[in-house]
């Protein structure tokens, strides 16, 4: 039967995190595989710190703006145009134990630590930095 032909009460779309669905769908008639996924799904702390730069200075140095490190700021991604003189974002993306460490800091502390890490990977970041936000 095509999706369009099904009655609406035959279809359920659930966008809740599994931590909630474990409680809600405990008695539901779901396949064994769906029940297993709901029961075993794990969550980890994630921290994102966005650093706005006046220009994408890393492009002038032949860098992509993407990096993996052994610092607290484990990964860097970049967002912006392909023009070095345009504003851009460097995003620090941290998962797991290092994210939990950042979560223990207040926002100014998270931002200071991340900017220091960014300067280690992309020297001169502090001089080009003009704004920042973090999201846990």
N, C-alpha and C positions, 0 to 999 in steps of 0.2 A: 504494500500500500504506500503510495507516495506521501510525503510529508504534508503536502497541501490537502490531501484527502482525509487525514486523521482528524478526529475531533480534538479540540483543545485539551480536554481532560486526560488525553492519552499521552501528552508530552509534558515533561517537567524540565525546566532549565534551572539549574542551581549554581549560583556564582558565589556561594558562601565558602569561607575557608574550611578545610577539612576538620579543624579543631571544633567548629560548630556543627558540621554535618554528622560528626560522631554521635552527638547528643540527639540531633533531630531525626536522623534516619536509622537509628538503632534497630527498629522493628520493620523497616521498609523491605519490600521484596526486591532487593537488588541482587545482581549476579554475585557469585562468590568472589570474582575478581574485583568488582567495584567495592565490595565490602572490605576486602583485603587492603586495597589502596587507601580507602578512607581510614581504616584502622592503623595503618603503618606509616602514613605520611608524616615526615618530620619537618620541623620549621627551624630556621636558623636566624639569628640576628643579622640584619643588613643595615648598612649605613651608607648614605650617599651625601657627598659634600660637593656642591656646585661652586666653582670659582669663576667669576666673570673677569675676563681680561680685556684691557683697552684695545689690544691687538693680538693677533695670533703669532706671537714672536717666535714660537717653536718652528713654524713653517719657514721662516727666514733662515733658520739653522739646518734645514733639511730634515727636521723631525716630523713625525706624523701626529704627535699628540697622544698616541696610544702607548701604554707601557704596563708591564707587570713588574712588581718590585718585591723585595723582602721587607719593606718598611710597613708601618701600620697602614698606610695608604697603599693597599696591595695592587690596585689596578687604576689606571687612568684612561679615560676616554675623552674624546674631544667632539665638540659640536660647534659648527660655524660654517661660514662660506669657505671657498678655496682661496680666498685672498688674505694674505698675511696681514694687511693693514686693517682689516675689518675686526670688529669685536668677536670674541669667541668664548666658549665655556670649556674649562677643564673639569671633568667630573671624576672624583675619587670614589671608587666603588669597593666597599669592604664587606666581607661575609664572615660569619662565625665568631670565633674567639676575639679576633681583632675588632670586629664591630661591637661586640659586647664591651670591650675595653673603652672604645669611643663613647658608647652609651653612658658610661659612668661619668663622663666629663660634661660640664655644662656646654651650651652651644658655643660661647666664645672660646672655650678650651679646645673643643673639637676643631673649630676653624683655625685656631693658631697652629695646632699640631699638623693639620692637613696642609696648611700653607707652607710650613717648614719642610714637610715631606715633598711637596711640589717643587720647592726651590732646590731640593737635592736632585730631583729627576730632571727638572726643566729650569736650570739656573736662570735667574732674573725674573722668576714668576712674581715675587713680591713687588718688584718695580712696576709691573704691568697690571697688577691686581687692582680691581676697582669695586668688587662686590662679591658677596658669598652668602650661601644658605646651606643648611644641612637638614637631612631628613632621615629619621631612624625608622 
